[in-house]
């Protein structure tokens, strides 16, 4: 089997596996340079505050930092998602992005016509260094039908079945392409990484991890079965130079998970928040 044949076999097996497995629905979004008002979905900057609202604090009484808000009326097609109101995400801007603190998601069931501005404490030097947002951005939502993610066990088993069928090999994992058959990385990339539906900013859908899924047990996967938010590191380009708009450590990813039934009931009391990076 030549390297060219192996690449063709991998393309065939990936296409067959994705066609065989279930699709799922998600709402992806892209960052926009035009910043909307506080009444719309946005990342960073000033959030929406109804009368009497206060900035949430961590367990030490220090203010959390605003990450993102979602105007629920702007998100279409996810049955368990609220039809109105505002969901806000807040984090602690330390070197672990506040993963050991509580109460990061706030839900306002209605959006009034006015917004207040509670006093915000200044960022200290540590927060300036570690806070992932490098600006303020609008968001544009795009409903998307996703393939089964290539990092799922079901996909990898199905890929191996079709690859072995056409090649005559007997791999048990896509990683065998590189470490057992000693094929070029581009063959493994075709099997696992190219066109992987788990990538990107999104609500719902499959999850992308730099390290591992924190929901390690079946019980945890049932308890936190819906991805409320995936916010990735994000890069822009000005005058031919790349720059970071969002940076979680070394190009990492942030996740907020919730139970779909609790989401349907607008109960945000139990959230799993997780970040990782390379």
Secondary structure, 3 states (H helix, E strand, C coil): CCHHHHHHHHHHHHHHHHHHCCCEEEEEEEEECCCCCCCCCEECCCCCCCCCCCCCECCCCCECEEEEEEEHHHCCCCCCCCCCCEEEEEECCCCCCCCCCCCCEEEECCCCCCCCCCCCCCCCHHHHHHCCECCCEEEEEEEEEECCCCCCHHHHHHHHHHHHHHHCCCCCCCCHHHHCCCCCHHHHHHHHCCCCCCCCCEEECCCCCCCCCCCCCHHHHHHCCEEEEEEECEEEEECCEEEEEECCCCCCEEEEEECHHHHHCCCCCCCEEEEECC
